[in-house]
Amino acid sequence: MRLMAVHAHPDDESTRGAATLAKYAAEGHDVLVVTLTGGERGDILNPAMDQPAVKDSMAELRRTEMARAAEILGVQHRWLGYVDSGLFHTGSLPADCFAEIPLEESTGRLVEVIRDFKPHVMITYDENGGYPHPDHIRCHQVSMAAFNASADLNAYPEAGAPWSVLKIYYIHQPIRITLPMVKLAGQLEKLSRTVARLFPNRPRMPRVRPDPDSRALRLVEALRRLPLRRSSTLTEISCSDYFAVRDEALRAHATQVDPNGIFFVIPLEWRQRLWPTEKFRLARSRVATSSPESDLFAGIATD
């Protein structure tokens, strides 16, 4: 089987559904990550990399980081070739950026990749983009348009023979949860830098190791299992065995991920025990399905 994940920037594949990609790749499926932009306008989010020389070579560094992350995850990778739009601009978007490219043009380019790779399943963002970055929202629009157009004999005939992707999923990352997390991460980062500046010789706090029998862990685990916390409409992929791979792929994006930062605050063993799945929401299907699912390829006959 073939699985395609469509993402806006390098590092998005490692922060959204990476363990699922690694799992399917390790099980022998063909997995392709398509990155729509180069992430050239991204900020440096790792204090250790915050240097003028790094900023000057951002485009090249992000390509190198992406290649390393793809290798770690065991997936194939292609660039769609567009320029990053930048984050939360207050004025007009740059004229050359991905979000300003006509939808028909970028859709045609993704249709060509779909018809070449022939995925059975696609993964992308919902209509909110996971969070309201202009490239993430455009990624959703392009992905859905290409899902439809790739099967249409009359659409983009120059892009190859039609191919019907059977299912497309949204990565389940509710905006009402994501935005507070982004804000909190930014606040914690500012606090961390302030403390480091005021107390340069202060040793780092040792990372707490999880006690599997601790009352706190057992309480959180019990809360996680409450019916109100679960949804029968979601596809949950058990992939905790690949969380360490996901962490390694994250660290490969050194300009974007602080190895001592927010992604790694909760110890690996706790994450594996408390949140052992990654979640997706089925957006469109051309095959019969039933809920809940535990496999992105559910309902699809093998080639």
HELIX and SHEET records of a PDB file:
HELIX    1   1 ASP A   12  THR A   15  1                                   4    
HELIX    2   2 ALA A   18  ALA A   26  1                                   9    
HELIX    3   3 PRO A   47  MET A   49  5                                   3    
HELIX    4   4 PRO A   52  ASP A   56  1                                   5    
HELIX    5   5 MET A   58  LEU A   73  1                                  16    
HELIX    6   6 PHE A   98  GLU A  100  5                                   3    
HELIX    7   7 LEU A  103  PHE A  117  1                                  15    
HELIX    8   8 PRO A  134  ALA A  149  1                                  16    
HELIX    9   9 PRO A  157  ALA A  159  5                                   3    
HELIX   10  10 ILE A  175  LEU A  198  1                                  24    
HELIX   11  11 ARG A  215  ARG A  224  1                                  10    
HELIX   12  12 PRO A  227  ARG A  229  5                                   3    
HELIX   13  13 SER A  240  TYR A  242  5                                   3    
HELIX   14  14 PHE A  243  ALA A  252  1                                  10    
HELIX   15  15 ILE A  262  PHE A  264  5                                   3    
HELIX   16  16 LEU A  268  LEU A  274  1                                   7    
SHEET    1   A 7 GLN A  76  TYR A  82  0                                        
SHEET    2   A 7 ASP A  30  THR A  37  1                                        
SHEET    3   A 7 ARG A   2  HIS A   7  1                                        
SHEET    4   A 7 VAL A 121  THR A 124  1                                        
SHEET    5   A 7 LYS A 167  ILE A 171  1                                        
SHEET    6   A 7 THR A 277  SER A 285 -1                                        
SHEET    7   A 7 LEU A 234  SER A 238 -1                                        
END                                                                             
